[in-house]
Amino acid sequence: MKSARRDRKSFIGISAAAAALALASTAAAAPVSDRFDGAYSGAAEVETALSGPGCAPLPLSRIEIREGSLKGLSAEGRYVARGVVTSSGFFTGEYRFADGKWTRFEGRIGDDGVLTGGVMSGNCAWLAKLSRTA
């Protein structure tokens, strides 16, 4: 059973890594755009299929985008993420953990105003889902 779960996690991890590379390449190739400017609220939850024990939700609750520049904030207003958004809605950037370390993240904003993205670090993975509020 453990072997099957490990194989599944490896496959999902490889698939997620390939998707992240594709998103990063797309984001790097397209110009930064203000098309998705606005405020987004939601949460970043642990993706249990990709995570080991001891992972907690990230304190990301709000993202503000201005002129294609992305800024993520915790519920307390602490700055936790930065990045850029393309005219196609792809974004790439960095997330800052409480210990001050930064890690890469990627994702996309749909025409429906829903922002989804992923963060991976160590044995933990998170899926952020935020909706446009303004």
C-alpha positions in Angstrom: 0.0 0.0 0.0 2.8 2.4 0.9 4.5 1.7 -2.4 1.4 2.5 -4.4 0.9 5.7 -2.5 4.6 6.7 -3.0 4.2 5.9 -6.8 1.1 8.0 -7.0 2.7 10.9 -5.1 5.7 10.6 -7.4 3.5 10.7 -10.5 1.5 13.6 -9.2 4.6 15.4 -8.2 6.2 15.0 -11.6 3.0 16.0 -13.3 2.8 19.1 -11.1 6.4 20.0 -11.7 5.9 19.6 -15.5 2.8 21.9 -15.3 4.7 24.4 -13.3 7.5 24.5 -15.8 5.0 25.0 -18.6 3.3 27.8 -16.7 6.6 29.5 -15.9 7.6 29.3 -19.5 4.3 30.8 -20.6 4.5 33.5 -18.0 8.1 34.4 -19.0 7.2 34.6 -22.7 4.1 36.9 -22.4 4.2 40.5 -21.4 3.1 41.7 -18.0 -0.5 43.1 -18.1 -3.0 45.0 -16.0 -5.9 43.0 -17.5 -6.4 41.1 -14.2 -5.8 44.0 -11.8 -7.9 44.0 -8.7 -8.3 42.4 -5.3 -8.7 38.6 -4.7 -9.6 36.8 -1.5 -9.5 33.2 -0.5 -7.1 30.7 1.0 -4.1 28.4 0.4 -4.9 24.9 1.7 -2.6 21.9 2.0 -2.8 19.6 -1.0 -3.0 16.3 0.9 -2.2 14.1 -2.2 1.2 15.8 -2.5 2.0 16.5 1.1 3.5 14.5 4.0 2.5 14.9 7.7 2.8 18.1 9.6 1.8 20.6 6.8 -0.4 23.5 7.8 -2.4 25.9 5.6 -0.5 29.0 4.4 -1.5 32.3 5.8 -2.4 33.7 2.4 -5.8 35.4 2.4 -5.6 38.3 -0.1 -3.9 39.1 -3.3 -3.7 42.5 -4.8 -2.7 43.0 -8.5 -1.8 46.5 -9.8 -0.4 47.0 -13.3 0.3 43.3 -13.5 2.3 43.3 -10.3 1.0 40.7 -7.7 1.3 41.2 -4.0 0.0 38.6 -1.5 -1.0 39.3 2.0 -1.9 37.3 5.1 -5.1 38.0 7.1 -3.0 40.2 9.4 -1.8 42.3 6.4 1.7 40.8 6.4 3.3 40.8 2.9 3.8 37.1 2.0 4.0 36.9 -1.9 5.1 38.8 -4.9 4.9 38.1 -8.7 3.8 39.2 -12.1 0.7 38.5 -14.2 0.5 38.2 -18.0 -2.3 39.2 -20.3 -3.3 35.6 -20.5 -3.7 35.4 -16.8 -0.7 33.3 -16.0 1.4 34.3 -13.0 4.7 33.4 -11.5 6.4 34.7 -8.4 7.7 33.9 -4.9 6.0 33.0 -1.6 7.7 34.0 1.7 7.4 31.6 4.6 7.4 32.8 8.3 11.1 31.9 8.6 11.9 34.4 5.8 12.7 31.8 3.1 11.2 32.3 -0.3 9.9 29.6 -2.7 8.6 29.8 -6.3 4.9 29.6 -7.2 2.9 29.6 -10.4 -0.7 29.6 -11.4 -3.4 31.2 -13.5 -6.3 33.6 -13.2 -9.4 32.5 -15.2 -11.8 34.8 -17.1 -14.2 34.0 -14.3 -12.0 35.9 -11.8 -10.8 32.8 -9.9 -7.1 32.7 -9.2 -5.6 29.3 -8.6 -1.9 28.4 -8.0 0.4 26.1 -6.3 3.3 26.3 -3.9 5.6 23.4 -3.0 8.3 23.3 -0.4 9.9 20.3 1.3 7.3 17.6 1.8 4.4 20.1 1.7 2.3 21.3 -1.2 -0.5 23.9 -1.2 -3.2 24.9 -3.6 -4.3 28.5 -3.4 -7.8 29.5 -4.6 -8.9 33.1 -4.4 -11.8 34.9 -6.1 -11.9 38.5 -7.4 -13.6 40.8 -5.0 -12.9 44.2 -6.6 
